[in-house]
Amino acid sequence: MSDQYQASASDPAAVREVCETYGFCLIKGALSQSDLDTLLAGMRAAAHAASGWVMPDILGLPEVRQIYFHPSLLAIARALLGSALVYDGEGSINFEETIGTHTLNPYAELHCDAKGMPGNITETWHSPTDAIYRAYRFGIYFQDYRHASGALKVVVGSHRGDPAAFQDSQLLSAVTGNRVVGGTAMAYPQTTHPLYNLPSQPGDVVVWNLRTFHSAGAKLLTDDPGFAVHPAVEAAIAAQAPHLLAPPPGPRNAMFFDYAAPCEEIDLYIKLRARPTASGVAHRLDRRNDDPAGMALAATHGVSVRHDGLITALALTLATKDTASPVRKLNSDEVRAAAARLYALLQGHVEYSPYFTLFDRARFEQTPKFNTALNGAISDIVDSLFIKKARA
Ligand SMILES: O=C(O)CCC(=O)C(=O)O
C-alpha cells in the first residue's frame, strides 16, 4: 500500500496536496458504517424503483442524494475547488444484488472524462499553462479492494501534461517486465507511466481529477495485490491463467458524483454531456434533479446546479412533438407541463463560458410572450446541439 496516495478525511488540505500532485487520492475514513448502510439501502430502493429503466442522476433521487451534501465531502470538495461548487449533473449508481454486469464487465479501458475545448467540444481538455482541471469525481465503493479485484485503476500523474501521452493505446511500452507470479515467470509489456490500483476499503472515498486517466474493475493478482498492470495485460492473464487473479469480493456496488468549480472547462464539459447521444435523450425526461426539494437542499449547502441535460432533452422533445419521430409521445397536458418546466429551467440557467451558448438569453428575457420566448429558445438550443466549432 502506498501511503503517498492517501490522506485522512479529517485533513482536506492533505487531500488537496495528494490530488494536485498525483491526480487522485484515497481518502481514508470519510464515511461511517451507518452512512454506508443508509446509502446502500437507498441505492437498493432507487435501483428497484427504476428497474428496467435508465437510473436518473442522484440529485433527483431522494433515497440517496443526501450523501452529496455530507459535511466531510463538501469540506473536501471546497478544499479542492474553492467555495463555489456546482453539481454538473454527473451522479450515478451502480447497484446489483448479486454479481452481474457491473461486476463482471466494468469499463476496463483507460480514459479520462475531461472533454471540451473552446475550438472543439469533443476534444480532451488540456491547458496551455498546465493548469489543473477544476472538477473531481468522488467514488464510493462498498467492497474491500485491498486484496480483491474490482478497484479503480489510475495512471499516476495523468491529470497534467499532454493527454495524448496517457491514452490507453499509447501507454504500453516496448520494454518487457518480468515477474514471478504464483510460481510462474511472467513477461509483460510495461507502461510508459505508472499505474496504481486503489486499495479502497468500505468507508474510504476515492477521488480523482476529471483529467486523470483511469479504468474500472482492476484485476488483482492473488499473490501480488499491489502490482498494477495495463488492462490489456490483465485481460491476457484472465484468458491464459485466470487462477492467478483474485476474484471480486461481491457485487461491485458503487456511487459516483462530481464536484466542480463554475468555470470555463466545466461549462464545456457540461455542454458536451448535454448533447444527444446514441442512446437517445428520452430517458433524461425522467430526471428529477429540478425537483424543489433537491434544489432547496443544494441551495442550503451553497451548491449551484446545472440542468443542461434536462434542458436539451425537453427542448428536443418539444421540437419533435408533432413530427413522425418524436423524442417521446406526449399528450396535451404533458406538453404544457414540459413547456412550463423548460421555461423555468431556462430562467435559472447560467453558463460559465461564452462558448457553445445554448440559447440567446437576452432575447428570451426580453420577449414577454411565453410561447414566443420559449419557441425562440427551443430553436436556438436545437441549433446549438449540432455546432462543432464554437461561436463565441
Ligand atoms: O467504475 C469505476 O470504478 C469508475 C467509473 C468511471 O470510469 C467513471 O466514472 O468515469
The ligand as an SDF file (V2000), in Angstrom:
LIG
                    3D

 10  9  0  0  0  0  0  0  0  0999 V2000
  -16.4500    2.2210  -12.0950 O   0  0  0  0  0  0  0  0  0  0  0  0
  -15.4480    2.8380  -11.7310 C   0  0  0  0  0  0  0  0  0  0  0  0
  -14.7380    2.4500  -10.8080 O   0  0  0  0  0  0  0  0  0  0  0  0
  -15.0310    4.0950  -12.4610 C   0  0  0  0  0  0  0  0  0  0  0  0
  -16.1350    4.7430  -13.2060 C   0  0  0  0  0  0  0  0  0  0  0  0
  -15.6310    5.5880  -14.3150 C   0  0  0  0  0  0  0  0  0  0  0  0
  -14.8230    5.1740  -15.1230 O   0  0  0  0  0  0  0  0  0  0  0  0
  -16.0700    6.9530  -14.4370 C   0  0  0  0  0  0  0  0  0  0  0  0
  -16.9070    7.3970  -13.6370 O   0  0  0  0  0  0  0  0  0  0  0  0
  -15.5820    7.6700  -15.3450 O   0  0  0  0  0  0  0  0  0  0  0  0
  1  2  2  0
  2  3  1  0
  2  4  1  0
  4  5  1  0
  5  6  1  0
  6  7  2  0
  6  8  1  0
  8  9  2  0
  8 10  1  0
M  END
$$$$
